[in-house]
């Protein structure tokens, strides 16, 4: 698990995406890298709508959890499975 603290301009509705550049090439690679969105929407091969990837930040500290998803097979995205 990783923890990140971000300051936002004020209370409101925001959408956040997190990328995991596993191969460290500074580019998103569909077959190797991971991606996660606030709101944890169901992922397909297209980007989620902002409404499903949004989160409401309050005036104080707002904690959210983002699940990182990786491509499994040809079309299925999901978290890495623990062995």
Secondary structure as UniProt FT lines:
FT   STRAND          12..15
FT   STRAND          17..20
FT   TURN            22..23
FT   TURN            30..32
FT   STRAND          34..37
FT   TURN            38..39
FT   TURN            50..53
FT   STRAND          54..57
FT   STRAND          69..72
FT   TURN            73..75
FT   STRAND          76..78
//
